[in-house]
Amino acid sequence: MKTETVSQSPAAQSVAEYALALGENARIASRQLRGLPVARRDGALKLLAASLLKAQPEILAENAKDMEDGKANGLSASMLDRLLLNPARIQGIVENIKVIIGLPDPLGRTLGKSARKDGLKISRVSVPIGTILFIYESRPNVTIDGGALCLKSGNAVILRGGKEAARTNAVFARLFHAALEAKNIDPLAVQLVRKPDHALVDYLLVDVKHIDLVIPRGGESLIQNVVEKARIPVIKHYKGVCHVYVDKTADLQAAERVVVNAKAQRPGVCNAMETLLLDKGLKDAAVKRILDSLLEHNVELRGDAATRSIHASVRPATEEDWDEEYLDLILAVRIVDGVAGAVDHINRHGTGHTDAVLAKSPKVQKAFLAGVDSSSLMVNASTRFADGAEYGLGAEVGISTDKLHARGPMGLESLTTYRWIVEGQGHVRK
């Protein structure tokens, strides 16, 4: 379809001109999206899912090139893991799209309504936010997840992925545009930033005329930079220092399984456990067994004096370790005085992301839930479940530790706002 683009040749533009074009093109596309029937939005997503499977050889070939460059440039093991695509991960992306398609339309929902005595009707109805800037590092799947969630929720999106995934992201963007055009939807509803200049982001972050929200997803330094420079609203989390507390009432076999999963299943992600808190009421043999299981999975343990007195393989922890997001097979371990000690530690060192309690006692569970204020709290379950797909959202644009508008994994509803509709019959205010 023909689009009212300001310009589609970024190479010929200055950074400032290109940033302005991105914003203006997104705003134009958002006007079409907000009135688009859900059948058209879902139809484009169905085409996208099919094209991803058909283009799998090309996607994997381009991703392999990104992986080669990443290794040559010294990317960490966790960053390389985030970058890597394989047939199973591509299938996972496709399944996420299918879940999003199957979710109810988040737009046009009546969130509340009332009628006054004089017959005036007042309601709140869900609508898109408008234009979203999405900044992320390494993970190419986020290009599809973010684009799909924004399309379904009626938002135009500007995707600024990391240069380490440039080739993979370019394939994804091309496939997305083809699916949009096939359904007569403005392809610039989903724009991938083509210029790698860091200065470009600075221009976008102050474009209050065209961009309604920025969501940064990446390392702490990236998010700090966005927060400091943005003039548009930001939803974010700085880092995920996630805790698991094992109470003396815990099912020890289940606790061992959950602790290993929370740390070792995929250590380079934000919902992996970074600190293990053990009730001082646990027997030494139980503590050793849990720590031995972690060591068997090649986890380096850094603990306080009480932990080291129980297990000789634990290295000394520093004060800095309690605030560290390792994103690696490293774990801080501390012995605490029951659930009160766990809550105190988390309140001093937690980041509001995800924390878990492993306990049979309802009293302990209740004390933990009342005392810890994080966006996700797990009871007898791994922190790794803090994820949009696992919560039934299809995917997520990120996990928010903010408390206003959106909190926790952000899916379709988190990408909507509302407006008031007032219906009268010639009513006037007295």
C-alpha positions in Angstrom: 0.0 0.0 0.0 1.1 3.6 -0.5 2.1 5.3 2.7 2.4 9.0 3.7 6.1 8.6 4.6 8.3 11.5 5.2 11.3 9.6 3.8 12.3 6.0 3.3 16.0 6.5 2.5 17.9 6.7 5.8 21.3 6.6 4.1 20.6 10.0 2.5 19.5 11.7 5.8 21.3 13.1 8.7 20.7 11.5 12.1 18.4 14.3 13.1 16.4 14.0 9.9 16.1 10.3 10.1 15.0 10.4 13.7 12.2 12.9 12.8 11.1 10.8 9.9 10.8 7.7 12.1 8.6 9.6 14.5 6.4 11.2 11.9 6.0 8.0 10.0 5.1 6.1 13.1 2.5 8.8 14.1 0.9 8.5 10.6 0.7 4.7 10.9 -0.7 4.9 14.4 -3.7 6.8 13.1 -4.6 3.9 10.8 -4.0 1.2 13.4 -6.2 2.6 16.1 -9.3 2.1 13.8 -8.2 -1.2 12.3 -10.4 -4.2 12.8 -8.9 -6.9 14.9 -9.3 -9.4 12.0 -6.9 -7.4 9.9 -4.4 -7.1 12.7 -4.6 -10.9 13.4 -4.5 -11.7 9.7 -1.1 -9.9 9.4 0.2 -11.9 12.4 -1.0 -15.2 10.8 0.9 -14.4 7.7 4.0 -13.4 9.7 3.9 -16.7 11.6 3.8 -18.7 8.4 6.5 -16.7 6.8 8.9 -17.2 9.7 8.7 -20.9 9.3 9.1 -20.7 5.5 12.1 -18.4 5.9 13.8 -20.4 8.7 16.9 -21.3 6.6 17.6 -17.7 5.8 16.9 -16.6 9.4 19.4 -19.2 10.8 22.0 -18.3 8.2 21.9 -14.6 9.0 21.8 -15.3 12.7 24.9 -17.5 12.3 26.7 -14.5 10.9 25.6 -12.4 13.8 26.9 -15.1 16.2 30.2 -15.2 14.4 30.6 -11.4 14.8 29.5 -11.6 18.4 32.2 -14.2 19.3 34.8 -12.2 17.4 33.8 -9.0 19.3 34.0 -10.8 22.7 30.3 -10.9 23.6 29.8 -12.8 26.9 28.3 -16.3 27.0 25.0 -14.9 28.3 24.8 -12.3 25.5 25.6 -15.0 22.9 22.9 -17.2 24.4 20.4 -14.3 24.0 21.5 -13.8 20.5 21.3 -17.4 19.3 18.4 -18.7 17.3 17.8 -22.3 16.4 14.8 -24.2 15.0 13.3 -24.7 18.5 13.6 -21.0 19.3 12.0 -20.0 16.0 9.2 -22.4 16.6 8.8 -20.7 20.0 8.5 -17.3 18.4 5.8 -18.7 16.1 3.9 -20.2 19.0 4.0 -16.9 20.8 2.5 -15.2 17.8 -0.3 -17.8 17.7 -1.0 -17.2 21.4 -1.2 -13.4 20.7 -3.6 -14.0 17.8 -5.8 -16.1 20.1 -6.0 -13.5 22.8 -9.1 -11.2 22.9 -8.9 -7.8 21.3 -7.5 -5.4 23.9 -9.1 -2.4 22.2 -12.6 -1.1 22.6 -13.1 -2.8 26.0 -15.5 -1.0 28.4 -13.5 -0.8 31.6 -16.2 1.0 33.6 -19.5 2.8 33.0 -22.1 4.7 35.0 -25.2 6.7 34.3 -26.2 9.9 36.1 -29.7 10.7 37.3 -30.1 13.2 34.4 -29.4 10.4 31.9 -25.8 11.3 31.0 -23.8 8.2 30.4 -20.1 8.0 31.2 -17.7 5.2 30.3 -14.0 4.3 30.1 -12.9 2.5 27.0 -9.5 0.9 26.2 -7.5 2.5 23.4 -3.9 2.2 22.1 -1.1 4.2 23.7 -0.2 5.5 20.2 3.5 5.3 19.2 6.0 3.3 21.2 9.8 3.4 21.0 11.3 0.0 21.9 15.0 -0.1 22.7 16.6 -3.5 23.3 19.9 -5.4 23.1 21.0 -8.7 21.7 17.7 -10.7 21.6 16.4 -10.8 18.0 13.2 -12.6 19.0 12.2 -9.3 20.7 11.9 -7.7 17.2 9.0 -10.1 16.5 7.5 -10.2 20.0 7.5 -6.4 20.3 6.2 -5.8 16.8 3.4 -8.4 17.2 2.3 -7.1 20.6 2.2 -3.5 19.4 0.3 -4.4 16.2 -2.3 -6.4 18.1 -2.7 -3.6 20.6 -3.0 -1.0 17.8 0.3 0.8 18.4 2.9 1.8 15.9 6.4 0.9 17.1 9.9 2.0 16.4 12.3 -0.9 17.1 15.9 -0.1 18.0 17.7 -3.4 18.3 21.3 -3.9 19.2 23.9 -3.9 16.4 25.0 -7.4 17.4 21.7 -8.8 16.0 21.6 -6.5 12.9 21.4 -9.2 10.3 18.8 -11.3 12.0 16.6 -8.2 12.8 16.8 -7.1 9.2 15.3 -10.4 8.0 12.6 -10.2 10.7 11.7 -6.6 9.7 11.4 -7.5 6.1 9.1 -10.4 6.8 7.0 -8.2 9.1 6.6 -5.5 6.4 5.6 -8.1 3.8 2.9 -9.4 6.1 1.6 -5.9 6.8 1.5 -4.9 3.2 -0.4 -8.1 2.3 -3.2 -7.0 4.6 -3.1 -3.4 3.3 -1.7 -2.1 6.6 0.9 0.6 6.6 4.3 -1.2 6.8 5.7 1.7 8.7 3.5 0.6 11.7 6.6 -1.5 12.5 9.9 0.3 11.8 13.3 -1.1 12.5 15.9 1.6 13.0 18.5 1.3 10.3 21.1 3.7 11.5 23.4 2.4 14.3 24.4 5.9 15.6 24.0 6.3 19.3 23.0 10.0 18.8 19.9 8.8 17.0 18.4 7.5 20.2 19.0 10.8 21.9 16.9 12.5 19.2 14.1 9.9 19.6 14.0 10.3 23.4 13.0 13.9 23.2 10.5 13.6 20.3 7.4 14.3 22.5 5.4 15.3 19.4 5.4 11.9 17.8 6.4 9.3 20.5 4.2 8.5 23.5 6.2 5.9 25.4 9.7 4.4 25.4 10.4 0.9 26.8 14.2 0.2 27.2 15.1 -3.5 27.6 18.7 -4.3 28.3 21.6 -3.7 30.6 21.4 -1.3 33.5 23.6 1.3 31.8 21.4 1.4 28.8 18.3 1.9 30.9 20.0 4.6 33.1 20.9 6.4 29.9 17.4 6.3 28.6 15.9 7.5 31.9 18.3 10.4 32.2 17.8 11.7 28.7 14.1 10.9 27.9 11.4 13.6 27.8 8.8 11.1 27.0 7.5 8.6 29.6 9.6 5.5 30.3 8.6 2.1 31.6 11.5 -0.1 32.6 13.4 -2.2 35.1 17.0 -1.5 35.9 18.1 -5.0 36.8 16.8 -8.3 38.2 18.4 -9.2 41.5 16.0 -12.1 42.1 15.9 -14.0 45.3 14.7 -17.4 46.4 14.1 -18.0 50.1 14.1 -21.6 51.4 12.2 -21.9 54.7 12.7 -24.7 57.2 9.2 -25.9 56.4 10.0 -26.3 52.6 9.7 -29.6 50.8 13.4 -30.1 50.4 13.3 -32.3 47.3 11.1 -29.7 45.6 13.3 -26.8 46.9 16.4 -28.4 45.5 14.7 -28.8 42.1 13.4 -25.2 42.1 16.7 -23.6 43.2 18.7 -25.4 40.5 16.1 -24.4 37.9 16.0 -20.7 39.0 19.8 -20.4 38.7 21.1 -22.8 36.1 18.3 -23.4 33.6 19.2 -20.1 31.8 21.4 -17.9 34.0 21.8 -15.0 31.5 18.2 -13.7 31.8 16.7 -11.2 34.1 14.4 -13.6 35.9 17.2 -16.0 37.0 17.9 -16.2 40.7 20.9 -14.2 41.8 20.7 -14.6 45.6 19.7 -17.7 47.6 18.5 -17.1 51.1 18.5 -20.2 53.4 16.6 -20.3 56.7 19.0 -20.8 59.7 16.4 -23.4 60.9 17.4 -25.8 58.0 19.6 -28.7 59.0 23.2 -28.5 57.8 22.7 -31.7 55.7 19.8 -30.0 53.9 21.8 -26.9 53.1 24.8 -29.1 51.9 22.5 -31.0 49.6 21.0 -27.9 48.0 24.5 -26.3 47.6 25.9 -29.6 46.2 23.2 -29.6 43.5 24.2 -26.1 42.5 27.9 -27.0 42.3 27.0 -30.1 40.2 25.5 -27.6 37.7 28.8 -25.6 37.6 27.5 -22.7 39.7 30.1 -20.7 41.6 28.9 -20.0 45.1 29.7 -16.9 47.1 28.4 -16.9 50.7 28.4 -15.3 54.1 30.4 -16.8 57.0 27.5 -19.0 58.2 27.2 -20.5 54.7 30.9 -21.1 54.4 31.0 -22.8 57.8 28.6 -25.4 56.4 30.1 -25.9 53.0 33.9 -25.6 52.3 33.4 -25.0 48.5 31.6 -21.6 49.1 33.8 -18.6 48.4 33.6 -15.5 50.6 30.9 -13.0 49.5 31.5 -9.3 49.6 28.9 -6.6 50.3 28.7 -5.9 46.6 27.6 -9.5 45.9 24.2 -8.9 47.5 23.4 -6.2 44.9 24.9 -8.0 41.9 23.0 -9.2 38.8 25.5 -11.7 37.6 23.6 -13.0 34.6 26.0 -16.0 34.8 26.6 -19.2 36.8 27.4 -17.3 39.9 25.2 -17.2 43.0 25.3 -15.3 46.3 24.1 -17.3 49.3 23.2 -16.1 52.8 21.8 -17.8 55.9 18.9 -15.7 57.3 16.8 -15.7 60.5 13.6 -17.1 59.1 11.1 -15.4 56.8 11.6 -12.1 58.7 15.3 -12.2 57.9 14.6 -13.0 54.2 12.1 -10.2 53.9 14.6 -7.7 55.5 17.4 -8.8 53.1 15.2 -8.5 50.0 13.9 -5.1 51.1 17.5 -3.9 51.4 18.9 -5.5 48.2 16.0 -6.4 46.0 15.1 -4.6 42.7 11.4 -5.3 42.7 11.6 -7.8 39.9 10.9 -11.3 41.0 11.3 -13.1 44.4 10.3 -16.5 45.6 9.4 -18.3 48.9 9.7 -22.1 49.2 7.7 -23.1 52.2 4.8 -25.4 53.2 3.7 -23.1 56.1 0.8 -20.8 55.0 1.9 -18.4 57.8 5.4 -18.1 56.2 4.0 -17.7 52.8 1.6 -15.0 54.0 4.4 -13.2 55.8 6.6 -13.3 52.7 3.9 -12.0 50.4 3.0 -9.2 52.8 6.6 -8.2 53.4 8.1 -8.2 49.9 6.9 -5.7 47.3 8.0 -7.0 43.9 6.3 -7.1 40.6 6.2 -10.9 40.7 6.2 -13.1 43.8 6.5 -16.9 43.5 5.2 -19.4 46.1 6.9 -22.8 45.7 7.8 -22.1 42.1 10.9 -20.9 40.2 11.6 -17.3 39.4 12.0 -18.3 35.8 8.2 -18.3 35.4 8.3 -14.5 35.5 7.7 -14.1 31.8 5.0 -12.9 29.5 4.7 -16.2 27.6 4.5 -18.2 30.8 1.8 -15.9 32.2 -0.3 -16.5 29.1 0.4 -13.1 27.5 1.8 -14.6 24.3 5.0 -12.6 24.7 6.2 -9.5 26.5 7.8 -6.2 25.6 9.6 -6.3 28.9 9.2 -6.6 32.6 8.3 -3.4 34.5 9.3 -2.8 38.1 7.6 0.6 37.9 4.3 0.9 39.8 2.4 3.2 37.5 0.5 2.1 34.4 2.2 -1.3 34.0 3.9 -3.7 36.4 5.6 -7.1 35.8 5.6 -8.8 32.3 4.0 -6.4 29.8 1.6 -7.9 27.3 -1.3 -6.5 25.3 -3.2 -4.8 28.1 0.0 -3.0 29.3 0.2 -1.4 25.8 -3.2 0.2 26.1 -4.6 3.2 27.9 -8.2 4.4 28.1 -10.3 7.4 27.3 -13.6 8.7 28.7 -16.7 8.7 26.6 -19.6 10.8 27.7 -23.0 10.4 25.9 -25.8 12.8 26.3 -28.9 14.1 24.6 -28.2 17.8 24.4 -27.1 17.9 28.1 -25.7 21.2 29.4 -24.0 21.8 32.7 -25.8 23.9 35.2 
